[in-house]
Each structure stands twice: as C-alpha cells, then as structure tokens.
C-alpha cells in the first residue's frame, strides 16, 4: 500500500491516506459516520421525494460539500440518481 496526499472531503484539510481509501482525515472519520446515518435516515423518510444534494444539505443544515463528499465516496449508490440534480 502506498500513501497519497489528498484533501479531506469533510473539512478540506490536506491529509494522508492509503491509496484507494476514502478521502477523509482521521479527525472527520467520526463526523462522517454520523453524517452518513443522518443522511441515510433522511433519504429513507423521504423516499418519494427526489431530494438533491442541496435539499439534503439544507434540511440537515450541513455544508453541501460534505453531502457531495459522501455521495462521491460511494455512499448512497441507490439514491444517487435522485441526489444529483443534473444526472
Ligand atoms: Zn477532515
């Protein structure tokens, strides 16, 4: 495994991760996990409405960038279609 320098998807700070790992620093790992559960619950409770990343960010009052990070990290594959406004 080689290491690479990436930008943390949550806080934007530079961090070193193993190649192929998700781009999140150790400080944000816990926050990412909690955020994932919150978004997952929100999506489940709003299955019929096609929420975009912006909708989710506004409803949870969370930085839109963090929601995008979760989607880009491969979470919410099933909901991805509804999350991306322009797909
Ligand atoms: Zn971070």
PDB file of the backbone (N, CA, C, O) and the ligand in Angstrom, with CONECT records:
HET     ZN  A 101       1
ATOM      1  N   UNK A   1       0.840  -1.204   0.000  1.00  0.00           N
ATOM      2  CA  UNK A   1       0.000   0.000   0.000  1.00  0.00           C
ATOM      3  C   UNK A   1       0.874   1.253   0.000  1.00  0.00           C
ATOM      4  O   UNK A   1       1.765   1.395   0.838  1.00  0.00           O
ATOM      5  N   UNK A   2       0.623   2.133  -0.916  1.00  0.00           N
ATOM      6  CA  UNK A   2       1.352   3.391  -0.868  1.00  0.00           C
ATOM      7  C   UNK A   2       0.421   4.475  -0.334  1.00  0.00           C
ATOM      8  O   UNK A   2      -0.803   4.358  -0.384  1.00  0.00           O
ATOM      9  N   UNK A   3       1.034   5.513   0.168  1.00  0.00           N
ATOM     10  CA  UNK A   3       0.252   6.598   0.738  1.00  0.00           C
ATOM     11  C   UNK A   3       0.104   7.722  -0.269  1.00  0.00           C
ATOM     12  O   UNK A   3       0.967   7.937  -1.121  1.00  0.00           O
ATOM     13  N   UNK A   4      -0.989   8.424  -0.156  1.00  0.00           N
ATOM     14  CA  UNK A   4      -1.127   9.589  -1.018  1.00  0.00           C
ATOM     15  C   UNK A   4      -1.711  10.754  -0.243  1.00  0.00           C
ATOM     16  O   UNK A   4      -2.436  10.583   0.736  1.00  0.00           O
ATOM     17  N   UNK A   5      -1.368  11.950  -0.718  1.00  0.00           N
ATOM     18  CA  UNK A   5      -1.831  13.177  -0.082  1.00  0.00           C
ATOM     19  C   UNK A   5      -3.119  13.616  -0.773  1.00  0.00           C
ATOM     20  O   UNK A   5      -3.141  13.842  -1.983  1.00  0.00           O
ATOM     21  N   UNK A   6      -4.175  13.732  -0.002  1.00  0.00           N
ATOM     22  CA  UNK A   6      -5.462  14.140  -0.580  1.00  0.00           C
ATOM     23  C   UNK A   6      -6.068  15.259   0.267  1.00  0.00           C
ATOM     24  O   UNK A   6      -5.572  15.586   1.345  1.00  0.00           O
ATOM     25  N   UNK A   7      -7.142  15.830  -0.247  1.00  0.00           N
ATOM     26  CA  UNK A   7      -7.865  16.836   0.508  1.00  0.00           C
ATOM     27  C   UNK A   7      -9.033  16.145   1.196  1.00  0.00           C
ATOM     28  O   UNK A   7      -9.814  15.446   0.550  1.00  0.00           O
ATOM     29  N   UNK A   8      -9.152  16.335   2.481  1.00  0.00           N
ATOM     30  CA  UNK A   8     -10.264  15.728   3.216  1.00  0.00           C
ATOM     31  C   UNK A   8     -11.590  16.266   2.670  1.00  0.00           C
ATOM     32  O   UNK A   8     -11.779  17.477   2.551  1.00  0.00           O
ATOM     33  N   UNK A   9     -12.489  15.361   2.345  1.00  0.00           N
ATOM     34  CA  UNK A   9     -13.770  15.755   1.765  1.00  0.00           C
ATOM     35  C   UNK A   9     -14.677  16.458   2.757  1.00  0.00           C
ATOM     36  O   UNK A   9     -15.624  17.139   2.363  1.00  0.00           O
ATOM     37  N   UNK A  10     -14.394  16.298   4.032  1.00  0.00           N
ATOM     38  CA  UNK A  10     -15.247  16.893   5.055  1.00  0.00           C
ATOM     39  C   UNK A  10     -14.769  18.290   5.440  1.00  0.00           C
ATOM     40  O   UNK A  10     -15.549  19.241   5.398  1.00  0.00           O
ATOM     41  N   UNK A  11     -13.510  18.422   5.812  1.00  0.00           N
ATOM     42  CA  UNK A  11     -13.026  19.706   6.316  1.00  0.00           C
ATOM     43  C   UNK A  11     -12.146  20.447   5.318  1.00  0.00           C
ATOM     44  O   UNK A  11     -11.856  21.630   5.498  1.00  0.00           O
ATOM     45  N   UNK A  12     -11.723  19.752   4.265  1.00  0.00           N
ATOM     46  CA  UNK A  12     -10.937  20.420   3.234  1.00  0.00           C
ATOM     47  C   UNK A  12      -9.447  20.486   3.518  1.00  0.00           C
ATOM     48  O   UNK A  12      -8.681  21.000   2.704  1.00  0.00           O
ATOM     49  N   UNK A  13      -9.030  19.967   4.673  1.00  0.00           N
ATOM     50  CA  UNK A  13      -7.600  19.999   5.010  1.00  0.00           C
ATOM     51  C   UNK A  13      -6.863  18.873   4.297  1.00  0.00           C
ATOM     52  O   UNK A  13      -7.444  17.832   3.990  1.00  0.00           O
ATOM     53  N   UNK A  14      -5.599  19.088   4.042  1.00  0.00           N
ATOM     54  CA  UNK A  14      -4.789  18.059   3.408  1.00  0.00           C
ATOM     55  C   UNK A  14      -4.553  16.925   4.400  1.00  0.00           C
ATOM     56  O   UNK A  14      -4.305  17.168   5.581  1.00  0.00           O
ATOM     57  N   UNK A  15      -4.631  15.701   3.922  1.00  0.00           N
ATOM     58  CA  UNK A  15      -4.431  14.565   4.796  1.00  0.00           C
ATOM     59  C   UNK A  15      -3.812  13.424   4.001  1.00  0.00           C
ATOM     60  O   UNK A  15      -3.951  13.362   2.779  1.00  0.00           O
ATOM     61  N   UNK A  16      -3.127  12.520   4.700  1.00  0.00           N
ATOM     62  CA  UNK A  16      -2.503  11.391   4.032  1.00  0.00           C
ATOM     63  C   UNK A  16      -3.351  10.145   4.251  1.00  0.00           C
ATOM     64  O   UNK A  16      -3.665   9.798   5.389  1.00  0.00           O
ATOM     65  N   UNK A  17      -3.721   9.477   3.172  1.00  0.00           N
ATOM     66  CA  UNK A  17      -4.496   8.241   3.285  1.00  0.00           C
ATOM     67  C   UNK A  17      -3.807   7.157   2.467  1.00  0.00           C
ATOM     68  O   UNK A  17      -2.965   7.446   1.616  1.00  0.00           O
ATOM     69  N   UNK A  18      -4.169   5.916   2.733  1.00  0.00           N
ATOM     70  CA  UNK A  18      -3.652   4.843   1.908  1.00  0.00           C
ATOM     71  C   UNK A  18      -4.339   4.913   0.552  1.00  0.00           C
ATOM     72  O   UNK A  18      -5.513   5.268   0.449  1.00  0.00           O
ATOM     73  N   UNK A  19      -3.601   4.576  -0.462  1.00  0.00           N
ATOM     74  CA  UNK A  19      -4.136   4.668  -1.814  1.00  0.00           C
ATOM     75  C   UNK A  19      -5.418   3.839  -1.936  1.00  0.00           C
ATOM     76  O   UNK A  19      -5.462   2.684  -1.512  1.00  0.00           O
ATOM     77  N   UNK A  20      -6.446   4.433  -2.512  1.00  0.00           N
ATOM     78  CA  UNK A  20      -7.703   3.725  -2.669  1.00  0.00           C
ATOM     79  C   UNK A  20      -8.657   3.926  -1.507  1.00  0.00           C
ATOM     80  O   UNK A  20      -9.834   3.577  -1.593  1.00  0.00           O
ATOM     81  N   UNK A  21      -8.142   4.495  -0.409  1.00  0.00           N
ATOM     82  CA  UNK A  21      -9.004   4.776   0.731  1.00  0.00           C
ATOM     83  C   UNK A  21      -9.855   6.002   0.442  1.00  0.00           C
ATOM     84  O   UNK A  21      -9.548   6.785  -0.457  1.00  0.00           O
ATOM     85  N   UNK A  22     -10.927   6.162   1.209  1.00  0.00           N
ATOM     86  CA  UNK A  22     -11.740   7.351   1.052  1.00  0.00           C
ATOM     87  C   UNK A  22     -10.975   8.575   1.529  1.00  0.00           C
ATOM     88  O   UNK A  22     -10.142   8.488   2.430  1.00  0.00           O
ATOM     89  N   UNK A  23     -11.263   9.704   0.922  1.00  0.00           N
ATOM     90  CA  UNK A  23     -10.542  10.928   1.237  1.00  0.00           C
ATOM     91  C   UNK A  23     -11.150  11.622   2.440  1.00  0.00           C
ATOM     92  O   UNK A  23     -11.918  12.575   2.305  1.00  0.00           O
ATOM     93  N   UNK A  24     -10.799  11.135   3.608  1.00  0.00           N
ATOM     94  CA  UNK A  24     -11.280  11.789   4.821  1.00  0.00           C
ATOM     95  C   UNK A  24     -10.202  11.665   5.891  1.00  0.00           C
ATOM     96  O   UNK A  24      -9.609  10.599   6.063  1.00  0.00           O
ATOM     97  N   UNK A  25      -9.950  12.758   6.611  1.00  0.00           N
ATOM     98  CA  UNK A  25      -8.894  12.737   7.614  1.00  0.00           C
ATOM     99  C   UNK A  25      -9.397  12.053   8.889  1.00  0.00           C
ATOM    100  O   UNK A  25     -10.600  11.857   9.060  1.00  0.00           O
ATOM    101  N   UNK A  26      -8.479  11.696   9.769  1.00  0.00           N
ATOM    102  CA  UNK A  26      -8.849  10.932  10.963  1.00  0.00           C
ATOM    103  C   UNK A  26      -9.774  11.728  11.883  1.00  0.00           C
ATOM    104  O   UNK A  26     -10.598  11.153  12.594  1.00  0.00           O
ATOM    105  N   UNK A  27      -9.633  13.045  11.863  1.00  0.00           N
ATOM    106  CA  UNK A  27     -10.469  13.897  12.705  1.00  0.00           C
ATOM    107  C   UNK A  27     -11.935  13.812  12.265  1.00  0.00           C
ATOM    108  O   UNK A  27     -12.845  13.842  13.094  1.00  0.00           O
ATOM    109  N   UNK A  28     -12.147  13.705  10.970  1.00  0.00           N
ATOM    110  CA  UNK A  28     -13.510  13.769  10.429  1.00  0.00           C
ATOM    111  C   UNK A  28     -14.170  12.401  10.302  1.00  0.00           C
ATOM    112  O   UNK A  28     -15.355  12.324   9.980  1.00  0.00           O
ATOM    113  N   UNK A  29     -13.441  11.332  10.543  1.00  0.00           N
ATOM    114  CA  UNK A  29     -13.996   9.996  10.364  1.00  0.00           C
ATOM    115  C   UNK A  29     -15.291   9.806  11.130  1.00  0.00           C
ATOM    116  O   UNK A  29     -16.272   9.293  10.592  1.00  0.00           O
ATOM    117  N   UNK A  30     -15.289  10.224  12.392  1.00  0.00           N
ATOM    118  CA  UNK A  30     -16.466  10.052  13.237  1.00  0.00           C
ATOM    119  C   UNK A  30     -17.621  10.927  12.744  1.00  0.00           C
ATOM    120  O   UNK A  30     -18.774  10.497  12.700  1.00  0.00           O
ATOM    121  N   UNK A  31     -17.283  12.155  12.379  1.00  0.00           N
ATOM    122  CA  UNK A  31     -18.317  13.069  11.873  1.00  0.00           C
ATOM    123  C   UNK A  31     -18.920  12.515  10.589  1.00  0.00           C
ATOM    124  O   UNK A  31     -20.127  12.611  10.367  1.00  0.00           O
ATOM    125  N   UNK A  32     -18.085  11.945   9.760  1.00  0.00           N
ATOM    126  CA  UNK A  32     -18.553  11.370   8.501  1.00  0.00           C
ATOM    127  C   UNK A  32     -19.533  10.229   8.767  1.00  0.00           C
ATOM    128  O   UNK A  32     -20.558  10.106   8.097  1.00  0.00           O
ATOM    129  N   UNK A  33     -19.204   9.402   9.751  1.00  0.00           N
ATOM    130  CA  UNK A  33     -20.047   8.259  10.087  1.00  0.00           C
ATOM    131  C   UNK A  33     -21.427   8.727  10.578  1.00  0.00           C
ATOM    132  O   UNK A  33     -22.462   8.191  10.181  1.00  0.00           O
ATOM    133  N   UNK A  34     -21.406   9.740  11.451  1.00  0.00           N
ATOM    134  CA  UNK A  34     -22.661  10.273  11.991  1.00  0.00           C
ATOM    135  C   UNK A  34     -23.486  10.916  10.876  1.00  0.00           C
ATOM    136  O   UNK A  34     -24.702  10.738  10.795  1.00  0.00           O
ATOM    137  N   UNK A  35     -22.791  11.666  10.020  1.00  0.00           N
ATOM    138  CA  UNK A  35     -23.473  12.329   8.914  1.00  0.00           C
ATOM    139  C   UNK A  35     -24.094  11.306   7.976  1.00  0.00           C
ATOM    140  O   UNK A  35     -25.206  11.493   7.483  1.00  0.00           O
ATOM    141  N   UNK A  36     -23.377  10.241   7.740  1.00  0.00           N
ATOM    142  CA  UNK A  36     -23.898   9.182   6.867  1.00  0.00           C
ATOM    143  C   UNK A  36     -25.226   8.644   7.394  1.00  0.00           C
ATOM    144  O   UNK A  36     -26.179   8.463   6.636  1.00  0.00           O
ATOM    145  N   UNK A  37     -25.278   8.391   8.703  1.00  0.00           N
ATOM    146  CA  UNK A  37     -26.506   7.863   9.316  1.00  0.00           C
ATOM    147  C   UNK A  37     -27.643   8.878   9.193  1.00  0.00           C
ATOM    148  O   UNK A  37     -28.782   8.509   8.906  1.00  0.00           O
ATOM    149  N   UNK A  38     -27.327  10.159   9.411  1.00  0.00           N
ATOM    150  CA  UNK A  38     -28.360  11.202   9.323  1.00  0.00           C
ATOM    151  C   UNK A  38     -28.920  11.299   7.910  1.00  0.00           C
ATOM    152  O   UNK A  38     -30.134  11.384   7.722  1.00  0.00           O
ATOM    153  N   UNK A  39     -28.036  11.287   6.920  1.00  0.00           N
ATOM    154  CA  UNK A  39     -28.488  11.400   5.525  1.00  0.00           C
ATOM    155  C   UNK A  39     -29.284  10.162   5.141  1.00  0.00           C
ATOM    156  O   UNK A  39     -30.318  10.255   4.478  1.00  0.00           O
ATOM    157  N   UNK A  40     -28.788   8.991   5.569  1.00  0.00           N
ATOM    158  CA  UNK A  40     -29.478   7.742   5.235  1.00  0.00           C
ATOM    159  C   UNK A  40     -30.904   7.749   5.787  1.00  0.00           C
ATOM    160  O   UNK A  40     -31.847   7.348   5.105  1.00  0.00           O
ATOM    161  N   UNK A  41     -31.046   8.213   7.038  1.00  0.00           N
ATOM    162  CA  UNK A  41     -32.362   8.295   7.665  1.00  0.00           C
ATOM    163  C   UNK A  41     -33.256   9.272   6.915  1.00  0.00           C
ATOM    164  O   UNK A  41     -34.429   8.994   6.665  1.00  0.00           O
ATOM    165  N   UNK A  42     -32.692  10.408   6.564  1.00  0.00           N
ATOM    166  CA  UNK A  42     -33.453  11.427   5.837  1.00  0.00           C
ATOM    167  C   UNK A  42     -33.952  10.888   4.501  1.00  0.00           C
ATOM    168  O   UNK A  42     -35.104  11.111   4.128  1.00  0.00           O
ATOM    169  N   UNK A  43     -33.096  10.189   3.793  1.00  0.00           N
ATOM    170  CA  UNK A  43     -33.475   9.639   2.486  1.00  0.00           C
ATOM    171  C   UNK A  43     -34.564   8.591   2.643  1.00  0.00           C
ATOM    172  O   UNK A  43     -35.488   8.504   1.835  1.00  0.00           O
ATOM    173  N   UNK A  44     -34.435   7.798   3.696  1.00  0.00           N
ATOM    174  CA  UNK A  44     -35.421   6.749   3.924  1.00  0.00           C
ATOM    175  C   UNK A  44     -36.788   7.354   4.254  1.00  0.00           C
ATOM    176  O   UNK A  44     -37.827   6.860   3.816  1.00  0.00           O
ATOM    177  N   UNK A  45     -36.758   8.439   5.039  1.00  0.00           N
ATOM    178  CA  UNK A  45     -38.016   9.086   5.434  1.00  0.00           C
ATOM    179  C   UNK A  45     -38.643   9.876   4.291  1.00  0.00           C
ATOM    180  O   UNK A  45     -39.816  10.246   4.354  1.00  0.00           O
ATOM    181  N   UNK A  46     -37.863  10.130   3.252  1.00  0.00           N
ATOM    182  CA  UNK A  46     -38.375  10.927   2.132  1.00  0.00           C
ATOM    183  C   UNK A  46     -38.217  10.186   0.814  1.00  0.00           C
ATOM    184  O   UNK A  46     -37.828  10.765  -0.200  1.00  0.00           O
ATOM    185  N   UNK A  47     -38.522   8.913   0.849  1.00  0.00           N
ATOM    186  CA  UNK A  47     -38.270   8.064  -0.307  1.00  0.00           C
ATOM    187  C   UNK A  47     -38.925   8.558  -1.595  1.00  0.00           C
ATOM    188  O   UNK A  47     -38.366   8.410  -2.682  1.00  0.00           O
ATOM    189  N   UNK A  48     -40.116   9.146  -1.462  1.00  0.00           N
ATOM    190  CA  UNK A  48     -40.841   9.544  -2.671  1.00  0.00           C
ATOM    191  C   UNK A  48     -40.294  10.842  -3.263  1.00  0.00           C
ATOM    192  O   UNK A  48     -40.295  11.031  -4.480  1.00  0.00           O
ATOM    193  N   UNK A  49     -39.827  11.730  -2.387  1.00  0.00           N
ATOM    194  CA  UNK A  49     -39.342  12.996  -2.918  1.00  0.00           C
ATOM    195  C   UNK A  49     -37.920  12.823  -3.440  1.00  0.00           C
ATOM    196  O   UNK A  49     -37.075  12.226  -2.773  1.00  0.00           O
ATOM    197  N   UNK A  50     -37.669  13.331  -4.596  1.00  0.00           N
ATOM    198  CA  UNK A  50     -36.354  13.217  -5.218  1.00  0.00           C
ATOM    199  C   UNK A  50     -35.470  14.341  -4.692  1.00  0.00           C
ATOM    200  O   UNK A  50     -35.374  15.410  -5.295  1.00  0.00           O
ATOM    201  N   UNK A  51     -34.835  14.085  -3.576  1.00  0.00           N
ATOM    202  CA  UNK A  51     -34.011  15.107  -2.963  1.00  0.00           C
ATOM    203  C   UNK A  51     -32.698  15.262  -3.708  1.00  0.00           C
ATOM    204  O   UNK A  51     -32.083  14.285  -4.135  1.00  0.00           O
ATOM    205  N   UNK A  52     -32.284  16.510  -3.854  1.00  0.00           N
ATOM    206  CA  UNK A  52     -30.965  16.772  -4.418  1.00  0.00           C
ATOM    207  C   UNK A  52     -29.975  16.943  -3.265  1.00  0.00           C
ATOM    208  O   UNK A  52     -30.362  17.009  -2.098  1.00  0.00           O
ATOM    209  N   UNK A  53     -28.695  17.011  -3.615  1.00  0.00           N
ATOM    210  CA  UNK A  53     -27.670  17.240  -2.595  1.00  0.00           C
ATOM    211  C   UNK A  53     -27.971  18.533  -1.840  1.00  0.00           C
ATOM    212  O   UNK A  53     -27.811  18.612  -0.622  1.00  0.00           O
ATOM    213  N   UNK A  54     -28.413  19.550  -2.596  1.00  0.00           N
ATOM    214  CA  UNK A  54     -28.721  20.844  -1.990  1.00  0.00           C
ATOM    215  C   UNK A  54     -29.880  20.708  -0.990  1.00  0.00           C
ATOM    216  O   UNK A  54     -29.827  21.267   0.106  1.00  0.00           O
ATOM    217  N   UNK A  55     -30.919  19.967  -1.372  1.00  0.00           N
ATOM    218  CA  UNK A  55     -32.055  19.749  -0.470  1.00  0.00           C
ATOM    219  C   UNK A  55     -31.594  19.107   0.832  1.00  0.00           C
ATOM    220  O   UNK A  55     -31.939  19.556   1.925  1.00  0.00           O
ATOM    221  N   UNK A  56     -30.806  18.045   0.685  1.00  0.00           N
ATOM    222  CA  UNK A  56     -30.326  17.316   1.859  1.00  0.00           C
ATOM    223  C   UNK A  56     -29.498  18.238   2.754  1.00  0.00           C
ATOM    224  O   UNK A  56     -29.657  18.243   3.975  1.00  0.00           O
ATOM    225  N   UNK A  57     -28.620  19.012   2.134  1.00  0.00           N
ATOM    226  CA  UNK A  57     -27.760  19.928   2.890  1.00  0.00           C
ATOM    227  C   UNK A  57     -28.603  20.941   3.658  1.00  0.00           C
ATOM    228  O   UNK A  57     -28.317  21.247   4.815  1.00  0.00           O
ATOM    229  N   UNK A  58     -29.637  21.454   3.011  1.00  0.00           N
ATOM    230  CA  UNK A  58     -30.486  22.453   3.659  1.00  0.00           C
ATOM    231  C   UNK A  58     -31.315  21.845   4.778  1.00  0.00           C
ATOM    232  O   UNK A  58     -31.472  22.447   5.840  1.00  0.00           O
ATOM    233  N   UNK A  59     -31.845  20.655   4.541  1.00  0.00           N
ATOM    234  CA  UNK A  59     -32.688  20.016   5.555  1.00  0.00           C
ATOM    235  C   UNK A  59     -31.892  19.638   6.798  1.00  0.00           C
ATOM    236  O   UNK A  59     -32.407  19.703   7.915  1.00  0.00           O
ATOM    237  N   UNK A  60     -30.647  19.245   6.605  1.00  0.00           N
ATOM    238  CA  UNK A  60     -29.824  18.845   7.746  1.00  0.00           C
ATOM    239  C   UNK A  60     -28.972  20.006   8.257  1.00  0.00           C
ATOM    240  O   UNK A  60     -28.282  19.889   9.269  1.00  0.00           O
ATOM    241  N   UNK A  61     -29.035  21.136   7.532  1.00  0.00           N
ATOM    242  CA  UNK A  61     -28.214  22.306   7.870  1.00  0.00           C
ATOM    243  C   UNK A  61     -26.742  21.934   7.951  1.00  0.00           C
ATOM    244  O   UNK A  61     -26.055  22.193   8.939  1.00  0.00           O
ATOM    245  N   UNK A  62     -26.293  21.318   6.874  1.00  0.00           N
ATOM    246  CA  UNK A  62     -24.911  20.860   6.782  1.00  0.00           C
ATOM    247  C   UNK A  62     -24.317  21.363   5.480  1.00  0.00           C
ATOM    248  O   UNK A  62     -25.023  21.512   4.483  1.00  0.00           O
ATOM    249  N   UNK A  63     -23.023  21.623   5.490  1.00  0.00           N
ATOM    250  CA  UNK A  63     -22.319  22.091   4.305  1.00  0.00           C
ATOM    251  C   UNK A  63     -22.581  21.152   3.120  1.00  0.00           C
ATOM    252  O   UNK A  63     -22.393  19.939   3.208  1.00  0.00           O
ATOM    253  N   UNK A  64     -23.016  21.749   2.023  1.00  0.00           N
ATOM    254  CA  UNK A  64     -23.328  20.977   0.822  1.00  0.00           C
ATOM    255  C   UNK A  64     -22.134  20.129   0.374  1.00  0.00           C
ATOM    256  O   UNK A  64     -22.301  19.026  -0.147  1.00  0.00           O
ATOM    257  N   UNK A  65     -20.951  20.652   0.581  1.00  0.00           N
ATOM    258  CA  UNK A  65     -19.721  19.958   0.184  1.00  0.00           C
ATOM    259  C   UNK A  65     -19.586  18.609   0.870  1.00  0.00           C
ATOM    260  O   UNK A  65     -19.079  17.649   0.289  1.00  0.00           O
ATOM    261  N   UNK A  66     -20.049  18.547   2.124  1.00  0.00           N
ATOM    262  CA  UNK A  66     -19.929  17.299   2.879  1.00  0.00           C
ATOM    263  C   UNK A  66     -20.876  16.238   2.339  1.00  0.00           C
ATOM    264  O   UNK A  66     -20.542  15.054   2.310  1.00  0.00           O
ATOM    265  N   UNK A  67     -22.055  16.667   1.914  1.00  0.00           N
ATOM    266  CA  UNK A  67     -23.002  15.712   1.326  1.00  0.00           C
ATOM    267  C   UNK A  67     -22.428  15.195  -0.004  1.00  0.00           C
ATOM    268  O   UNK A  67     -22.476  14.000  -0.296  1.00  0.00           O
ATOM    269  N   UNK A  68     -21.894  16.112  -0.783  1.00  0.00           N
ATOM    270  CA  UNK A  68     -21.275  15.727  -2.054  1.00  0.00           C
ATOM    271  C   UNK A  68     -20.149  14.735  -1.801  1.00  0.00           C
ATOM    272  O   UNK A  68     -19.982  13.767  -2.544  1.00  0.00           O
ATOM    273  N   UNK A  69     -19.385  14.981  -0.757  1.00  0.00           N
ATOM    274  CA  UNK A  69     -18.293  14.073  -0.392  1.00  0.00           C
ATOM    275  C   UNK A  69     -18.811  12.662  -0.123  1.00  0.00           C
ATOM    276  O   UNK A  69     -18.223  11.683  -0.582  1.00  0.00           O
ATOM    277  N   UNK A  70     -19.902  12.560   0.615  1.00  0.00           N
ATOM    278  CA  UNK A  70     -20.470  11.247   0.926  1.00  0.00           C
ATOM    279  C   UNK A  70     -20.914  10.529  -0.351  1.00  0.00           C
ATOM    280  O   UNK A  70     -20.677   9.333  -0.522  1.00  0.00           O
ATOM    281  N   UNK A  71     -21.555  11.275  -1.231  1.00  0.00           N
ATOM    282  CA  UNK A  71     -22.015  10.687  -2.491  1.00  0.00           C
ATOM    283  C   UNK A  71     -20.813  10.245  -3.324  1.00  0.00           C
ATOM    284  O   UNK A  71     -20.801   9.146  -3.879  1.00  0.00           O
ATOM    285  N   UNK A  72     -19.807  11.112  -3.405  1.00  0.00           N
ATOM    286  CA  UNK A  72     -18.606  10.789  -4.187  1.00  0.00           C
ATOM    287  C   UNK A  72     -17.837   9.619  -3.588  1.00  0.00           C
ATOM    288  O   UNK A  72     -17.116   8.920  -4.300  1.00  0.00           O
ATOM    289  N   UNK A  73     -17.984   9.404  -2.288  1.00  0.00           N
ATOM    290  CA  UNK A  73     -17.275   8.320  -1.625  1.00  0.00           C
ATOM    291  C   UNK A  73     -17.938   6.967  -1.861  1.00  0.00           C
ATOM    292  O   UNK A  73     -17.419   5.930  -1.448  1.00  0.00           O
ATOM    293  N   UNK A  74     -19.102   6.990  -2.536  1.00  0.00           N
ATOM    294  CA  UNK A  74     -19.757   5.732  -2.861  1.00  0.00           C
ATOM    295  C   UNK A  74     -20.898   5.371  -1.931  1.00  0.00           C
ATOM    296  O   UNK A  74     -21.506   4.309  -2.073  1.00  0.00           O
ATOM    297  N   UNK A  75     -21.199   6.258  -0.967  1.00  0.00           N
ATOM    298  CA  UNK A  75     -22.372   6.041  -0.138  1.00  0.00           C
ATOM    299  C   UNK A  75     -23.594   6.370  -0.993  1.00  0.00           C
ATOM    300  O   UNK A  75     -23.480   7.084  -1.989  1.00  0.00           O
ATOM    301  N   UNK A  76     -24.727   5.869  -0.622  1.00  0.00           N
ATOM    302  CA  UNK A  76     -25.982   6.235  -1.268  1.00  0.00           C
ATOM    303  C   UNK A  76     -26.011   5.938  -2.752  1.00  0.00           C
ATOM    304  O   UNK A  76     -26.567   6.710  -3.533  1.00  0.00           O
ATOM    305  N   UNK A  77     -25.425   4.843  -3.139  1.00  0.00           N
ATOM    306  CA  UNK A  77     -25.426   4.472  -4.558  1.00  0.00           C
ATOM    307  C   UNK A  77     -26.841   4.404  -5.109  1.00  0.00           C
ATOM    308  O   UNK A  77     -27.109   4.866  -6.218  1.00  0.00           O
ATOM    309  N   UNK A  78     -27.749   3.821  -4.320  1.00  0.00           N
ATOM    310  CA  UNK A  78     -29.112   3.632  -4.791  1.00  0.00           C
ATOM    311  C   UNK A  78     -29.828   4.959  -4.985  1.00  0.00           C
ATOM    312  O   UNK A  78     -30.664   5.107  -5.877  1.00  0.00           O
ATOM    313  N   UNK A  79     -29.489   5.919  -4.138  1.00  0.00           N
ATOM    314  CA  UNK A  79     -30.176   7.199  -4.169  1.00  0.00           C
ATOM    315  C   UNK A  79     -29.461   8.213  -5.055  1.00  0.00           C
ATOM    316  O   UNK A  79     -29.921   9.343  -5.220  1.00  0.00           O
ATOM    317  N   UNK A  80     -28.355   7.805  -5.611  1.00  0.00           N
ATOM    318  CA  UNK A  80     -27.510   8.743  -6.346  1.00  0.00           C
ATOM    319  C   UNK A  80     -28.271   9.459  -7.450  1.00  0.00           C
ATOM    320  O   UNK A  80     -28.108  10.661  -7.659  1.00  0.00           O
ATOM    321  N   UNK A  81     -29.100   8.706  -8.148  1.00  0.00           N
ATOM    322  CA  UNK A  81     -29.850   9.286  -9.255  1.00  0.00           C
ATOM    323  C   UNK A  81     -30.672  10.480  -8.790  1.00  0.00           C
ATOM    324  O   UNK A  81     -30.700  11.522  -9.445  1.00  0.00           O
ATOM    325  N   UNK A  82     -31.340  10.317  -7.655  1.00  0.00           N
ATOM    326  CA  UNK A  82     -32.182  11.381  -7.163  1.00  0.00           C
ATOM    327  C   UNK A  82     -31.393  12.506  -6.518  1.00  0.00           C
ATOM    328  O   UNK A  82     -31.884  13.629  -6.405  1.00  0.00           O
ATOM    329  N   UNK A  83     -30.191  12.214  -6.101  1.00  0.00           N
ATOM    330  CA  UNK A  83     -29.408  13.209  -5.403  1.00  0.00           C
ATOM    331  C   UNK A  83     -28.735  14.206  -6.343  1.00  0.00           C
ATOM    332  O   UNK A  83     -28.529  15.370  -6.001  1.00  0.00           O
ATOM    333  N   UNK A  84     -28.406  13.728  -7.510  1.00  0.00           N
ATOM    334  CA  UNK A  84     -27.715  14.597  -8.460  1.00  0.00           C
ATOM    335  C   UNK A  84     -28.722  15.354  -9.302  1.00  0.00           C
ATOM    336  O   UNK A  84     -29.459  14.737 -10.072  1.00  0.00           O
ATOM    337  N   UNK A  85     -28.776  16.667  -9.181  1.00  0.00           N
ATOM    338  CA  UNK A  85     -29.780  17.444  -9.896  1.00  0.00           C
ATOM    339  C   UNK A  85     -29.689  17.311 -11.424  1.00  0.00           C
ATOM    340  O   UNK A  85     -30.707  17.392 -12.110  1.00  0.00           O
ATOM    341  N   UNK A  86     -28.509  17.114 -11.944  1.00  0.00           N
ATOM    342  CA  UNK A  86     -28.373  17.180 -13.400  1.00  0.00           C
ATOM    343  C   UNK A  86     -28.087  15.845 -14.093  1.00  0.00           C
ATOM    344  O   UNK A  86     -27.740  15.813 -15.273  1.00  0.00           O
ATOM    345  N   UNK A  87     -28.232  14.764 -13.363  1.00  0.00           N
ATOM    346  CA  UNK A  87     -27.975  13.463 -13.991  1.00  0.00           C
ATOM    347  C   UNK A  87     -29.113  13.051 -14.913  1.00  0.00           C
ATOM    348  O   UNK A  87     -29.059  11.982 -15.522  1.00  0.00           O
TER     349      UNK A  87
HETATM  350 ZN    ZN A 101     -11.178  16.341   7.759  1.00  0.00          ZN
END
